C-alpha cells in the first residue's frame, strides 16, 4: 500500500476530506519521526511501539574488493508489534 492509498482509506473510514486526511497522516508521521529523532518512544496500546535502537560499530566486507571495512555505530528505528496487531495478522 502506498501513502496515497493509505490516505484514501483514512479519508473513507473517517469520513473526512482528502486534504484533511492528508494533513492528519502527515502530522502523525511527522510526530513519530520527531519523537524518535529526540530518542523517545511512541506506543500505541495493542498496536505496537516505535523506538530507537543503538547499533554498535562492527567489521564489514566491501563486496567489490573483499577488503575489510569498519562500519560506524548508528541509531536505527525499530517497531515492535503489539499483541492485538499480531493476533489480527495471524487471522484470529
C-alpha positions, 0 to 999 in steps of 0.5 A: 500500500502506498501513502496515497492509498493509505490516505484514501482509506483514512479519508473513507473510514473517517469520513473526512476530506482528502486534504484533511486526511492528508494533513492528519497522516502527515502530522502523525508521521511527522510526530513519530519521526520527531519523537524518535529523532529526540530518542523517545518512544511512541506506543500505541496500546495493542498496536505496537511501539516505535523506538530507537535502537543503538547499533554498535560499530562492527567489521564489514566486507566491501563486496567489490574488493573483499577488503575489510571495512569498519562500519560506524555505530548508528541509531536505527528505528525499530517497531515492535508489534503489539499483541492485538496487531499480531493476533489480527495478522495471524487471522484470529 
